[in-house]
Structure formats: structure tokens, C-alpha cells
Amino acid sequence: NWILSLLEDREGNIWIGTHSGGINKFDKKTGNFSNYKVTTDNLKSLKNNRVWTIFENNDGTLFFGTSGGLNIFSKDKKSYINLSNNPLDKNSLSNDAVNDIFKDSKGNIWVATFGGGLNKLVKNGNKFSFERFDDKPGLELLSTSKIKKIVEDKQGIIWLATFSDGVIRFDPVSNSIYKYQFAGDNSNNNRI
């Protein structure tokens, strides 16, 4: 099974996201592996077995970006909160294919999707929603891009590596973007 993502958590466990086998956890203390997969009769299980990215928040909560949406994992309860796209809900995840999860210097969690662009996770109590950019003039590119990776520079600017739109510079304070692309006819040069 292909390995797509890897993370060592605060406790020293190694979390391994795979192409179709879900998530494997290697406990370095015991030398044991545990596997977490989709369980069709359990709505609080992993939503999809293809795990593109893994992120751990400051409180130890794990986030798994899958081909079926964003899964937030409670280690204590060994259960998930599954967040996915709902075409009727503008506050849902814009696309279920989650490629990257990134926390910026202000504590915002950003979610990169394949075809749904960028999302900002919003937590209100125990409820989660997403800020999307499809209805914000001048930011439409942030709602359609196939984003692979998110980073932040020292000035708080968010940089997005895309599959076909080159590199996008996003200033979340001024809500402005700039797209950097290679000149010429070959769009393959704009794949990151």
C-alpha cells in the first residue's frame, strides 16, 4: 500500500496515511501497529481510506485530509468528526479531496482541496464550518484552484502551490491575491 503522508505526534507515535488502506499508527513504545479504516456501519469512523495529509493541532487533536473530506480524530474516544462537501451548504468544505492542512501564525487552520481551492476552518463551540472564497470578488481563484501545499512567510502571507495555476500569493489581511505563472503555452510548467 502506498504511503501518502506521515506524522510523528507529540506522544512519539508515527501516523501513516495510505493510498487505500486508511491510517496506520505505529506505537514506538510497544512496537505495535494499529489500523484505522472506513467502517460502513460506524458514522464516526474514518470517511475515506485514501489519506493525503496528516496534521496535529496544539491540543493533540489529529486532522486527516482524505479523498472523502476532512476527518478530525479524537485520540481519547477513537472516533472522528467527518467534515465534507455539501452542495447545499456554503459553509461546508468546498471539495472532498483534501491535499493539505496548515495552521498559520495567527492560529487559523487552512485546508487545501483539489478543485475547491482554499478553505479556512471555523470552530464555534463543538461545531465546525468553513470560510470559502467563491462569493468574494477578486478571490474567485481561491475557490477553484487545485491546491497541493500551503505555507506562510514571515509577513503572514499565505503561499499556495497549485496543480495548474502556478503559485498563488494570498494576503488574508487585505484579502488580495497575486498569481505567479511561467510564461508561455506549456501549462505543465505551472504544475507544482
N, C-alpha and C positions, 0 to 999 in steps of 0.2 A: 504494500500500500504506500503510495507517495506521501511524503511529508511536505505539508504546505506551510506550516507555522510552528513556532517553538517559543516557549517562555519558561523561565525559572521564576517561580513565585517567591514571596517573602519567607516562606517556610522551607525553601530549598527543593520543593517538588518541581519536576520537569513536566510541563504540559505540552503535548504533541498533537497538533491539528493535522488531520489526514485528508486525502482526496475523497475517500468513500467509506472510511472506517470509523468516522466520528473522532473522538478525542481519547487519547491515552494519557494517563497520569503515571509518571514514574516517581515512586517514593524512594528517595536516595537513602533514607534511614533504614528502611526494611528491605529494599531491593525488589519490591513488588510493583507490578503494573496493575492499574485499574482501567477499564474501558467504559466510555460513556457514548451511547449511540441513541438514535431515534427509537423511541418505544411508542408504537402506534396507539396503544391503549392508555398512554400517560401523556396528558396535555402539558405537563410540567417537565417533560424530558427535552433533550436536545431537539431542535426543529429540523436540522438537516445534517447529514453526515459529512458534508464537504466543508472543512473549517479552514478558511483563508487566513485568518488573523486572530491573535490572542492578545488581550490587554488586561493588566491588573491595575485596579484603582488603588488609591492610598489606603482605603479601608480593607483591602484584601479581596474585594469583590472581583470576580473574573468576568470578562466580556469576550464572547466568541463571535467573530464575524463569519457567517456561513453563507451558503448559496440559498438559504431559506430565511435570511434576516439576521437580526442581532439577538444573541442569547446572553442574558445576564445570569450568572451562576452563583448561587449561594452555597458555599462550601459546607456550612453547618447543616443545612437542610438537604443538600444534594439534589436541589431542584432548580429549575430555570424559570425566568421570566422571558417569554418569547415576544419580540417586537418585530413586526413585519409590515409590508406594504398593504394598505387598504385603499383601493382607488377612490372610495367614497369619503375618506378622511384625510384632509390636507395636513393634519398633524401626525400622520403615520410616517414611517420610514418611506423614503421616496422610491426605493428599489430594494429587492430582497437580496441581491448579490453584494455582500459587504466585503470589501477588499482591505480596508484599513480602519483602525480605531486609534485616535490620537487625543491626548489631553494637553491643552495649551497652558501657558504660564499663568493665565487667569483662572484656571480650573475648569474651563469649558471642555466638554468631550465632543469631538468631531468624528463623524462616521463617513467614510468614503464608499461610494457604491459604483457599480458597473452600469452606467446608463442613467442613473438617477442623481448623479452628481454628489454634492456635499450636503450633509445634514448636521445640525447641532442638536445633541441630546439635551432635553429639558426635563428635569426631575421636579415634581411637585408632590411632596409627601412620599407616598408609595406608588405614585403614578408616573409614567414616563410618556413623553411625546417628543416630537422633533420640530425644530425650526427648519423650514425649507426655503428655497430661494426662487421658486418658479413664479411667484407673483410679485417679485421685487424688480422694478425697472433697472436695467443696466446689469443685473446679476443673473440673467437667464442662463448663461453658460454654466453657472454653478449648479443648475438643476438638470442639466442634460449630459454633462461630461462623464466619461468612463474613467474614474479616478482610481489610481493604483496606490498612491502613497501621499501622506500628509506630513509636513514638517513646519516648524515655526522658527523664524530668525530672532535675533536679539531685540529687534524693534517691535516684535509682536505681529509681524506679517506672516500670514499663513501661505505656504507654498504647496501647490498641488501638482503631482506628476500624473499625467493622463496617458491613456492608451492612444489617443489620436488628436488631441488638442494641444500638444506640447506641454509647456509648464505654465500654470496659472498662478499669478500673484494676487492674493486676496487680502485686503486690509479690512478687518472686521470692525474697526472703529469708524472709518469713513464710508464703509460699505462700497468699496470700489475694487475693481479687478483690472488686471492687465494680462494679456495673453502673449507669451513668448513662443514663437514658432520658427522653425527653419524656413528659409525662403526656398522657393522652387516648387515643382509639381509633385514631388515624391512625398506623399503624406506619411509613408513609413518612417521618414526621418523625424516625425513628430511623436512617434511612439516612445514612451519611456519604459 
